[in-house]
Amino acid sequence: MFNAIDAMPAARRKYWVVGGKYETLTFDRLVNGTQSVFGPFGEREEAETCWREQTERTRSQAAMRFTIASEP
């Protein structure tokens, strides 16, 4: 499936690492006040490094989850 965002030049995109603690392991609703946002990053590799750091830091907390988001 074609994704228009993936087709855009990477140099124009900004990347963010977002996440926090979720109420349940279905990961559909964040616990209020636990939201975290890191970035913007100009390169996806920088965002991936941050994502790995946050994921490793919260590894023992099953309800924590982070993801990488991008914007054109």
N, C-alpha and C positions, 0 to 999 in steps of 0.2 A: 504494500500500500504506500502510495506517495505521500510524504509529509512535507508541506511547503516550508516549514521552519527548518527542517534538516537540509533543504536545498539552498538556503540563504548562505552567503559567505560567512564563515566562522568569525572573521575579524570584526564584523559588525555586531555580533551577538554579545550579550552580557549574560553571565551565568551566576546563579544564586544557589546557595545551599539552604534549604528550609526544612523545618521539622520541629519536633518536640515530643512531649509525652502524650500518648493517646489514652483515652478512657478505657478502651478495651483492645483486645488483640485483633479485632476486625479493622482497626486503624481507620475509623471513619469520623472520629471527632476528637480534636485535641483538648487536653485539660487546659482550661483557661489560665493564662499566665505562664505557661511553659513554652510558648512559641519562641523559636530561635530563627534568625535570618543572618546569613553570612554572605558577604559580597558587596558589590558586584565584582566578579572576576572577568577579566578580558579573555582568558583562555580556559577551555574546558578542563584541561589538565590541572590548572590551579584549583578549580572547583572540586575536582575529584580528590585532590590531596586534602582539602578541607573536609570533604565528605568522609573520607577514610578516618581522619583524626576524630571527628565527632562521633562516628559510628564506633570506633574503638574505645573512645572515652566512656561511652554509655552502653557498652557491650553487655554488661550484667543486668541491664534494665530492659526486660522484654517488651515493655510498652513504649519504648523510645524508637523513633524512626526518623530518618533524614533522607532527603532526595535532592537531586539537582534539577533546577528549573532554568529555562533559558528564555530570553526575550530578544527580539530582533533589534 
